[in-house]
Amino acid sequence: MTHTRNRARRALLACATAALAAAPWLARAADAAAGFPSQPIRIIVPYPAGGGTDMLARMVGNQLQKAWGQTVVVENMAGALGQLGMNAVARAKPDGYTIVLGISSFLQAPYLYKNIPYDIYKDFEPITVLARSSNLWTVPENSPIKTFDDMLEQGKSGKGLNYGSYGAGTSAHLHMEQLMRETGMKGTHVPYKGAAPLVNDALGGHLDVGVVDVTTSAVHVKAGTLRVLAVDGTRRVTTAPDAPTLEELGHKGLGAHGWFGFLAPAGTPEPIVQKLSAELNRIIRSPEMSEAFASLSLQPGGTTPQETRDIMASEGKSWGEMIKSVGVTLE
């Protein structure tokens, strides 16, 4: 009995000692959050200017700057299919002043590439999901491909078709590869370093089909210079309300929506991550952003850091299974 009491006392003492040791760090973290931000904030966009990610980062950056009275700089750091910018943030000082707005293709990358310079789960602190998006199968207005069936017919003919995506290993690329395997289409993939250059080539008639996110393509769809053949996911989009979903066309299993999400470097104090999340979520739910999301056919996000972490874990596993079934690997 005496030994049991002694062990209990030692356990309590160890807990108390650990708590005392952690107290100064917790106090410093709380103090840092209380004074945050006290200097400019940098939002890294790991893709070229002009795409949907860049557009949204600048919208949010403007709102963040107004709310906190600190300069918010949006920096495009394109390269290596988004890995350059992501790696820069993974190696940045974990103080909340450098964050990244990435797209959910960072969950697919570990299953596609052998050597990625960071671990998406260990080197980042999730902040929030900004919005969920859809991909559109598009052709220029003067294309002889008028419908989704026309695309299938050309892909099954000896001619085949060349299609563009906004990056190798993105949902645009993977969904098209899965579709080709299901239907027997043949096609050549043309990957771009972001959605903006893809749209430019699609408009110029250099591609048979462009699979592009709804955010980047919205203005061209509304202007009538791009025609939408189909939409991935399970819902139609207001940008092209007459365009059917792939599910409506009989192609199930292609319903995963891509999303935009904010991440901070691992080790960023939790109070600062929580403060960033709360403010970003307030912006996401603001009338200005709600209107912007609606105009771009986006579904608003607004998740807590833990909810974001859970989404990453769940969807990362699903993408891994899908990539294995499709058999896509990249160097």
Backbone hydrogen bonds in HBPLUS format (Angstrom, degrees):
<---DONOR---> <-ACCEPTOR-->    atom                        ^
c    i                          cat <-CA-CA->   ^        H-A-AA   ^      H-
h    n   atom  resd res      DA  || num        DHA   H-A  angle D-A-AA Bond
n    s   type  num  typ     dist DA aas  dist angle  dist       angle   num
A0005-ARG N   A0001-MET O   2.97 MM   4  6.34 158.7  2.02 150.9 156.0     1
A0006-ASN N   A0002-THR O   2.94 MM   4  6.21 154.8  2.01 148.4 155.7     2
A0007-ARG N   A0003-HIS O   2.91 MM   4  6.17 158.2  1.95 149.7 155.2     3
A0008-ALA N   A0004-THR O   2.98 MM   4  6.23 156.0  2.04 147.1 154.0     4
A0009-ARG N   A0005-ARG O   2.86 MM   4  6.16 155.1  1.93 147.3 154.2     5
A0010-ARG N   A0006-ASN O   2.85 MM   4  6.14 160.4  1.89 150.4 155.8     6
A0011-ALA N   A0007-ARG O   2.89 MM   4  6.13 154.2  1.96 147.0 154.1     7
A0012-LEU N   A0008-ALA O   2.92 MM   4  6.18 160.6  1.96 149.7 154.7     8
A0013-LEU N   A0009-ARG O   2.83 MM   4  6.04 157.0  1.88 149.8 156.8     9
A0014-ALA N   A0010-ARG O   2.86 MM   4  6.07 153.6  1.93 144.8 151.9    10
A0015-CYS N   A0011-ALA O   2.98 MM   4  6.24 158.0  2.03 147.7 153.4    11
A0016-ALA N   A0012-LEU O   2.87 MM   4  6.10 159.8  1.91 148.6 154.6    12
A0017-THR N   A0013-LEU O   2.82 MM   4  6.02 156.3  1.87 148.4 155.1    13
A0018-ALA N   A0014-ALA O   2.91 MM   4  6.12 160.0  1.95 147.8 153.2    14
A0019-ALA N   A0015-CYS O   2.87 MM   4  6.10 155.6  1.93 147.6 154.7    15
A0020-LEU N   A0016-ALA O   2.91 MM   4  6.15 155.6  1.97 146.7 153.2    16
A0021-ALA N   A0017-THR O   2.88 MM   4  6.11 154.1  1.94 147.2 154.8    17
A0022-ALA N   A0018-ALA O   2.91 MM   4  6.11 148.5  2.01 144.7 153.2    18
A0023-ALA N   A0019-ALA O   2.92 MM   4  5.98 132.9  2.15 140.2 152.6    19
A0026-LEU N   A0022-ALA O   2.91 MM   4  6.15 165.8  1.93 163.7 168.5    20
A0027-ALA N   A0023-ALA O   2.88 MM   4  6.02 155.8  1.93 151.8 158.9    21
A0028-ARG N   A0024-PRO O   2.89 MM   4  6.14 155.5  1.95 146.5 153.0    22
A0029-ALA N   A0025-TRP O   2.87 MM   4  6.12 158.2  1.92 151.6 157.7    23
A0030-ALA N   A0026-LEU O   2.92 MM   4  6.11 157.9  1.97 146.8 152.7    24
A0031-ASP N   A0027-ALA O   2.89 MM   4  6.12 156.0  1.95 146.3 153.3    25
A0032-ALA N   A0028-ARG O   2.83 MM   4  6.06 155.2  1.89 147.5 154.5    26
A0033-ALA N   A0029-ALA O   2.99 MM   4  6.24 155.5  2.05 145.9 152.0    27
A0034-ALA N   A0030-ALA O   2.93 MM   4  6.15 151.8  2.01 145.4 153.5    28
A0035-GLY N   A0031-ASP O   3.15 MM   4  6.42 147.0  2.26 146.3 153.5    29
A0036-PHE N   A0033-ALA O   3.15 MM   3  4.88 157.4  2.20  98.6 105.3    30
A0041-ILE N   A0071-THR O   2.91 MM  30  6.40 153.0  1.99 158.4 164.5    31
A0073-VAL N   A0041-ILE O   2.83 MM  32  6.24 157.5  1.88 163.6 169.3    32
A0042-ARG N   A0097-TYR O   2.77 MM  55  5.96 168.7  1.79 150.4 154.1    33
A0099-ILE N   A0042-ARG O   2.98 MM  57  6.40 164.4  2.01 168.5 173.6    34
A0043-ILE N   A0073-VAL O   2.79 MM  30  6.10 165.2  1.81 158.4 163.5    35
A0075-GLU N   A0043-ILE O   2.90 MM  32  6.16 162.9  1.93 153.0 158.2    36
A0044-ILE N   A0099-ILE O   2.80 MM  55  6.18 171.0  1.81 158.6 159.1    37
A0101-LEU N   A0044-ILE O   3.03 MM  57  6.33 160.9  2.07 164.2 165.7    38
A0045-VAL N   A0075-GLU O   2.86 MM  30  5.98 167.6  1.87 150.0 150.7    39
A0077-MET N   A0045-VAL O   2.82 MM  32  5.98 165.8  1.84 151.1 154.8    40
A0055-MET N   A0051-GLY O   2.97 MM   4  6.18 161.6  2.01 152.6 158.2    41
A0056-LEU N   A0052-GLY O   2.99 MM   4  6.18 165.7  2.01 152.6 155.4    42
A0057-ALA N   A0053-THR O   2.95 MM   4  6.09 158.1  2.00 148.6 155.3    43
A0058-ARG N   A0054-ASP O   3.09 MM   4  6.29 155.1  2.15 149.4 154.9    44
A0059-MET N   A0055-MET O   3.10 MM   4  6.41 151.5  2.19 144.1 152.1    45
A0060-VAL N   A0056-LEU O   2.94 MM   4  6.17 172.9  1.95 158.6 159.4    46
A0061-GLY N   A0057-ALA O   2.77 MM   4  5.81 155.1  1.83 142.1 150.6    47
A0062-ASN N   A0058-ARG O   3.03 MM   4  6.09 157.1  2.08 142.0 146.3    48
A0063-GLN N   A0059-MET O   3.29 MM   4  6.61 158.9  2.33 145.3 150.4    49
A0064-LEU N   A0060-VAL O   2.83 MM   4  6.06 157.2  1.89 156.3 163.5    50
A0065-GLN N   A0061-GLY O   2.91 MM   4  6.04 155.0  1.97 147.4 154.0    51
A0066-LYS N   A0062-ASN O   3.09 MM   4  6.34 154.8  2.16 144.1 150.3    52
A0067-ALA N   A0063-GLN O   3.02 MM   4  6.21 156.5  2.07 145.7 152.1    53
A0068-TRP N   A0064-LEU O   2.98 MM   4  6.07 164.7  2.01 152.8 156.0    54
A0069-GLY N   A0065-GLN O   2.82 MM   4  5.30 135.2  2.02 136.9 145.6    55
A0082-GLY N   A0079-GLY O   3.11 MM   3  5.64 128.5  2.39 112.5 123.4    56
A0084-LEU N   A0079-GLY O   3.25 MM   5  5.31 168.8  2.26 141.2 139.1    57
A0083-GLN N   A0080-ALA O   3.06 MM   3  5.21 164.2  2.09 112.3 114.2    58
A0086-MET N   A0082-GLY O   3.21 MM   4  6.33 165.2  2.23 151.0 155.6    59
A0087-ASN N   A0083-GLN O   2.86 MM   4  5.83 158.2  1.91 144.7 150.5    60
A0088-ALA N   A0084-LEU O   3.08 MM   4  6.29 149.8  2.17 142.0 150.2    61
A0089-VAL N   A0085-GLY O   3.20 MM   4  6.50 151.7  2.28 147.0 153.1    62
A0090-ALA N   A0086-MET O   2.96 MM   4  6.24 156.4  2.02 147.6 155.0    63
A0091-ARG N   A0087-ASN O   3.02 MM   4  6.23 142.0  2.17 144.9 153.5    64
A0092-ALA N   A0089-VAL O   3.08 MM   3  4.87 154.3  2.14  98.8 107.0    65
A0095-ASP N   A0093-LYS O   2.85 MM   2  5.71 133.8  2.07 110.1  95.8    66
A0100-VAL N   A0263-LEU O   2.93 MM 163  5.40 163.1  1.96 156.4 161.5    67
A0263-LEU N   A0100-VAL O   3.00 MM 163  5.40 152.1  2.08 147.5 156.2    68
A0102-GLY N   A0261-GLY O   2.97 MM 159  5.52 150.4  2.06 167.9 158.9    69
A0261-GLY N   A0102-GLY O   2.92 MM 159  5.52 162.2  1.95 147.8 153.3    70
A0106-PHE N   A0103-ILE O   3.11 MM   3  6.46 165.5  2.13 137.8 139.0    71
A0104-SER N   A0259-TRP O   2.88 MM 155  5.36 139.4  2.04 153.3 162.8    72
A0107-LEU N   A0104-SER O   2.97 MM   3  5.65 165.1  1.99 117.8 122.7    73
A0108-GLN N   A0105-SER O   2.96 MM   3  5.05 136.4  2.16  99.7 112.1    74
A0109-ALA N   A0105-SER O   3.12 MM   4  6.39 146.0  2.24 152.2 160.9    75
A0111-TYR N   A0108-GLN O   3.00 MM   3  5.70 145.8  2.12 122.2 131.5    76
A0112-LEU N   A0109-ALA O   2.93 MM   3  5.03 154.0  2.00 109.0 117.5    77
A0113-TYR N   A0109-ALA O   2.99 MM   4  5.93 158.9  2.03 173.8 170.9    78
A0330-LEU N   A0112-LEU O   2.87 MM 218  5.36 163.5  1.90 148.6 146.4    79
A0122-LYS N   A0119-ASP O   3.16 MM   3  5.30 125.4  2.47 100.4 114.3    80
A0123-ASP N   A0119-ASP O   2.83 MM   4  5.41 165.1  1.85 159.6 160.1    81
A0266-ALA N   A0123-ASP O   3.04 MM 143  4.81 150.1  2.13 112.6 107.7    82
A0125-GLU N   A0264-ALA O   2.63 MM 139  4.96 161.3  1.67 143.5 148.3    83
A0264-ALA N   A0125-GLU O   2.88 MM 139  4.96 161.1  1.91 140.1 146.5    84
A0127-ILE N   A0262-PHE O   2.98 MM 135  5.40 150.8  2.06 157.3 149.0    85
A0262-PHE N   A0128-THR O   2.90 MM 134  5.50 158.8  1.95 167.1 171.4    86
A0302-GLY N   A0129-VAL O   2.77 MM 173  5.72 154.3  1.84 161.4 168.2    87
A0130-LEU N   A0260-PHE O   2.74 MM 130  5.39 144.6  1.86 139.3 150.3    88
A0301-GLY N   A0130-LEU O   2.84 MM 171  4.71 144.5  1.97 133.5 121.8    89
A0260-PHE N   A0131-ALA O   2.89 MM 129  5.50 159.8  1.93 161.4 168.3    90
A0132-ARG N   A0299-GLN O   2.80 MM 167  5.03 160.1  1.84 147.4 153.7    91
A0299-GLN N   A0132-ARG O   3.00 MM 167  5.03 165.6  2.02 145.8 149.2    92
A0133-SER N   A0258-GLY O   2.72 MM 125  5.29 173.0  1.72 149.5 151.8    93
A0214-VAL N   A0134-SER O   2.89 MM  80  5.70 151.2  1.97 171.4 166.6    94
A0232-ASP N   A0135-ASN O   3.05 MM  97  5.59 165.1  2.08 156.3 160.0    95
A0136-LEU N   A0212-VAL O   2.72 MM  76  5.41 168.3  1.73 155.7 157.7    96
A0212-VAL N   A0136-LEU O   3.00 MM  76  5.41 153.1  2.08 152.3 152.4    97
A0137-TRP N   A0230-ALA O   2.94 MM  93  5.25 171.3  1.95 149.1 151.1    98
A0229-LEU N   A0137-TRP O   2.69 MM  92  5.37 172.3  1.70 170.8 172.8    99
A0138-THR N   A0210-GLY O   2.85 MM  72  5.13 166.9  1.86 146.5 150.7   100
A0210-GLY N   A0138-THR O   2.87 MM  72  5.13 166.8  1.89 146.1 150.5   101
A0139-VAL N   A0227-ARG O   2.93 MM  88  5.33 148.4  2.03 146.5 156.7   102
A0227-ARG N   A0139-VAL O   2.73 MM  88  5.33 174.4  1.74 169.7 171.3   103
A0143-SER N   A0140-PRO O   3.01 MM   3  5.41 162.5  2.04 124.6 124.9   104
A0141-GLU N   A0225-THR O   3.14 MM  84  5.14 143.4  2.28 129.5 125.9   105
A0150-ASP N   A0147-THR O   3.15 MM   3  5.09 122.1  2.50  91.8 106.1   106
A0151-MET N   A0147-THR O   3.21 MM   4  6.61 149.5  2.31 142.7 150.1   107
A0152-LEU N   A0148-PHE O   3.01 MM   4  6.41 157.4  2.07 149.8 155.6   108
A0153-GLU N   A0149-ASP O   2.87 MM   4  6.08 157.8  1.92 147.8 154.0   109
A0154-GLN N   A0150-ASP O   2.98 MM   4  6.23 160.7  2.02 149.8 154.3   110
A0155-GLY N   A0151-MET O   2.89 MM   4  6.08 159.7  1.93 150.9 157.3   111
A0156-LYS N   A0152-LEU O   2.97 MM   4  6.16 134.3  2.18 142.8 154.1   112
A0157-SER N   A0153-GLU O   3.08 MM   4  6.21 120.2  2.46 136.3 150.9   113
A0157-SER N   A0154-GLN O   3.15 MM   3  5.06 143.6  2.29  95.8 106.6   114
A0186-LYS N   A0155-GLY O   2.76 MM  31  5.10 152.8  1.83 124.0 130.2   115
A0188-THR N   A0161-LEU O   2.88 MM  27  6.37 147.7  1.99 143.0 152.8   116
A0208-ASP N   A0162-ASN O   3.05 MM  46  5.50 143.4  2.19 145.1 156.4   117
A0209-VAL N   A0162-ASN O   3.38 MM  47  6.74 151.4  2.46 147.6 151.7   118
A0163-TYR N   A0188-THR O   2.93 MM  25  6.20 158.0  1.98 154.2 160.4   119
A0190-VAL N   A0163-TYR O   2.76 MM  27  5.90 149.4  1.85 159.5 161.5   120
A0164-GLY N   A0209-VAL O   2.91 MM  45  6.45 153.8  1.98 152.8 160.6   121
A0211-VAL N   A0164-GLY O   2.86 MM  47  6.06 175.6  1.86 166.6 165.5   122
A0165-SER N   A0190-VAL O   3.24 MM  25  6.53 147.7  2.35 138.2 142.1   123
A0192-TYR N   A0165-SER O   3.05 MM  27  6.16 138.4  2.22 142.0 154.3   124
A0170-THR N   A0167-GLY O   3.21 MM   3  5.60 159.6  2.26 131.4 129.9   125
A0174-LEU N   A0170-THR O   2.95 MM   4  6.26 171.6  1.96 160.8 162.4   126
A0175-HIS N   A0171-SER O   2.85 MM   4  5.72 163.3  1.88 145.3 150.3   127
A0176-MET N   A0172-ALA O   3.34 MM   4  6.33 154.1  2.41 135.0 141.6   128
A0177-GLU N   A0173-HIS O   3.01 MM   4  6.27 157.8  2.06 150.5 157.2   129
A0178-GLN N   A0174-LEU O   2.94 MM   4  6.16 157.9  1.99 148.4 154.3   130
A0179-LEU N   A0175-HIS O   2.93 MM   4  6.09 155.0  1.99 142.1 149.4   131
A0180-MET N   A0176-MET O   2.89 MM   4  6.12 154.7  1.95 149.8 156.0   132
A0181-ARG N   A0177-GLU O   3.11 MM   4  6.36 154.1  2.17 144.8 151.2   133
A0182-GLU N   A0178-GLN O   3.01 MM   4  6.27 148.5  2.11 146.2 155.0   134
A0183-THR N   A0179-LEU O   3.00 MM   4  6.14 153.1  2.07 150.1 156.6   135
A0184-GLY N   A0180-MET O   2.85 MM   4  5.49 139.3  2.02 143.3 150.9   136
A0199-VAL N   A0195-ALA O   2.93 MM   4  6.19 161.8  1.96 159.7 163.2   137
A0200-ASN N   A0196-ALA O   3.13 MM   4  6.41 158.6  2.17 151.0 156.8   138
A0201-ASP N   A0197-PRO O   3.16 MM   4  6.38 158.7  2.21 144.7 148.9   139
A0202-ALA N   A0198-LEU O   2.90 MM   4  6.14 153.2  1.97 151.0 159.8   140
A0203-LEU N   A0199-VAL O   2.85 MM   4  6.04 163.3  1.88 155.1 158.6   141
A0204-GLY N   A0200-ASN O   3.06 MM   4  6.23 140.7  2.22 135.2 146.1   142
A0206-HIS N   A0201-ASP O   2.96 MM   5  5.30 160.5  1.99 163.0 158.6   143
A0205-GLY N   A0202-ALA O   3.11 MM   3  5.25 161.4  2.15 105.4 110.7   144
A0217-SER N   A0213-ASP O   3.26 MM   4  6.43 161.1  2.30 152.8 158.5   145
A0218-ALA N   A0214-VAL O   2.96 MM   4  5.55 128.5  2.24 141.1 149.1   146
A0220-HIS N   A0217-SER O   3.04 MM   3  5.46 121.8  2.39 110.8 125.3   147
A0221-VAL N   A0217-SER O   2.91 MM   4  6.09 153.5  1.98 159.8 168.3   148
A0222-LYS N   A0218-ALA O   2.90 MM   4  6.08 167.3  1.91 158.1 161.2   149
A0223-ALA N   A0219-VAL O   3.07 MM   4  6.14 140.1  2.24 130.8 141.4   150
A0225-THR N   A0220-HIS O   3.02 MM   5  5.38 133.4  2.24 158.8 162.4   151
A0226-LEU N   A0220-HIS O   3.30 MM   6  5.60 144.2  2.44 122.9 118.5   152
A0224-GLY N   A0221-VAL O   3.07 MM   3  5.10 147.0  2.18  98.6 108.7   153
A0231-VAL N   A0244-PRO O   2.96 MM  13  6.21 137.7  2.14 142.8 150.7   154
A0246-LEU N   A0231-VAL O   2.83 MM  15  5.97 138.6  2.00 164.0 161.3   155
A0233-GLY N   A0254-LEU O   3.14 MM  21  6.14 169.6  2.15 145.0 142.0   156
A0240-ALA N   A0237-VAL O   3.19 MM   3  5.63 135.2  2.40 106.7 116.3   157
A0243-ALA N   A0240-ALA O   3.02 MM   3  5.60 160.6  2.06 121.0 127.2   158
A0249-LEU N   A0245-THR O   3.15 MM   4  6.48 139.2  2.32 140.1 151.4   159
A0251-HIS N   A0246-LEU O   2.82 MM   5  5.23 161.6  1.86 150.3 145.8   160
A0250-GLY N   A0247-GLU O   2.97 MM   3  5.07 159.6  2.02 106.4 111.2   161
A0268-THR N   A0265-PRO O   3.22 MM   3  6.01 148.0  2.33 141.7 142.3   162
A0272-ILE N   A0269-PRO O   2.96 MM   3  5.47 128.2  2.24 112.7 125.8   163
A0273-VAL N   A0269-PRO O   3.07 MM   4  6.43 158.5  2.11 152.9 159.8   164
A0274-GLN N   A0270-GLU O   2.81 MM   4  6.02 164.5  1.84 160.9 164.7   165
A0275-LYS N   A0271-PRO O   2.98 MM   4  6.09 146.0  2.10 133.2 142.5   166
A0276-LEU N   A0272-ILE O   2.88 MM   4  6.11 161.3  1.91 152.5 156.8   167
A0277-SER N   A0273-VAL O   2.90 MM   4  6.09 162.0  1.93 149.3 154.7   168
A0278-ALA N   A0274-GLN O   2.91 MM   4  6.05 162.5  1.94 146.6 151.2   169
A0279-GLU N   A0275-LYS O   3.08 MM   4  6.23 163.0  2.11 147.2 151.6   170
A0280-LEU N   A0276-LEU O   2.87 MM   4  5.98 165.4  1.89 154.4 159.1   171
A0281-ASN N   A0277-SER O   2.85 MM   4  5.92 156.7  1.91 148.5 155.2   172
A0282-ARG N   A0278-ALA O   3.00 MM   4  6.19 143.6  2.14 137.2 146.9   173
A0283-ILE N   A0279-GLU O   3.03 MM   4  6.33 155.6  2.09 146.2 152.3   174
A0284-ILE N   A0280-LEU O   2.85 MM   4  6.14 156.3  1.90 147.7 154.7   175
A0285-ARG N   A0281-ASN O   3.12 MM   4  6.28 146.1  2.24 139.9 147.2   176
A0286-SER N   A0283-ILE O   3.01 MM   3  5.00 158.8  2.06 105.0 111.7   177
A0290-SER N   A0286-SER O   2.90 MM   4  6.07 161.0  1.94 158.1 164.5   178
A0291-GLU N   A0287-PRO O   3.01 MM   4  6.09 155.7  2.07 144.4 149.8   179
A0292-ALA N   A0288-GLU O   3.06 MM   4  6.33 153.5  2.13 140.2 148.0   180
A0293-PHE N   A0289-MET O   2.75 MM   4  5.97 165.8  1.77 157.1 160.1   181
A0294-ALA N   A0290-SER O   3.04 MM   4  6.19 159.6  2.09 142.4 148.1   182
A0295-SER N   A0291-GLU O   3.01 MM   4  6.24 156.2  2.07 146.8 153.0   183
A0296-LEU N   A0292-ALA O   3.09 MM   4  6.29 135.3  2.30 142.9 154.5   184
A0296-LEU N   A0293-PHE O   3.14 MM   3  5.16 132.0  2.38  95.5 108.6   185
A0298-LEU N   A0293-PHE O   2.87 MM   5  4.85 175.7  1.87 145.9 145.6   186
A0297-SER N   A0294-ALA O   3.23 MM   3  5.06 165.2  2.26 102.0 105.7   187
A0308-THR N   A0304-THR O   2.89 MM   4  6.10 156.9  1.95 154.5 161.1   188
A0309-ARG N   A0305-PRO O   2.95 MM   4  6.20 153.2  2.02 144.6 151.9   189
A0310-ASP N   A0306-GLN O   2.93 MM   4  6.19 157.0  1.98 150.3 156.1   190
A0311-ILE N   A0307-GLU O   2.96 MM   4  6.21 155.4  2.02 147.3 153.7   191
A0312-MET N   A0308-THR O   2.99 MM   4  6.24 159.6  2.03 149.4 154.8   192
A0313-ALA N   A0309-ARG O   3.03 MM   4  6.31 159.0  2.08 148.8 153.9   193
A0314-SER N   A0310-ASP O   2.99 MM   4  6.18 166.1  2.01 152.2 155.7   194
A0315-GLU N   A0311-ILE O   2.87 MM   4  5.87 170.4  1.88 156.5 159.2   195
A0316-GLY N   A0312-MET O   2.87 MM   4  5.60 148.0  1.98 137.0 146.7   196
A0317-LYS N   A0313-ALA O   3.35 MM   4  6.40 156.4  2.41 136.4 141.2   197
A0318-SER N   A0314-SER O   3.23 MM   4  6.55 157.7  2.28 144.0 150.1   198
A0319-TRP N   A0315-GLU O   2.88 MM   4  6.08 163.6  1.91 154.5 158.2   199
A0320-GLY N   A0316-GLY O   3.01 MM   4  6.17 152.6  2.09 142.9 150.7   200
A0321-GLU N   A0317-LYS O   3.11 MM   4  6.43 153.7  2.18 148.6 154.4   201
A0322-MET N   A0318-SER O   3.02 MM   4  6.31 157.8  2.08 148.3 154.7   202
A0323-ILE N   A0319-TRP O   2.82 MM   4  5.99 164.0  1.85 156.9 160.6   203
A0324-LYS N   A0320-GLY O   3.08 MM   4  6.20 156.0  2.14 142.6 149.0   204
A0325-SER N   A0321-GLU O   3.09 MM   4  6.33 151.9  2.17 142.2 149.6   205
A0326-VAL N   A0322-MET O   2.96 MM   4  6.23 151.1  2.05 149.8 157.7   206
A0327-GLY N   A0323-ILE O   2.84 MM   4  5.92 148.2  1.95 145.4 154.4   207
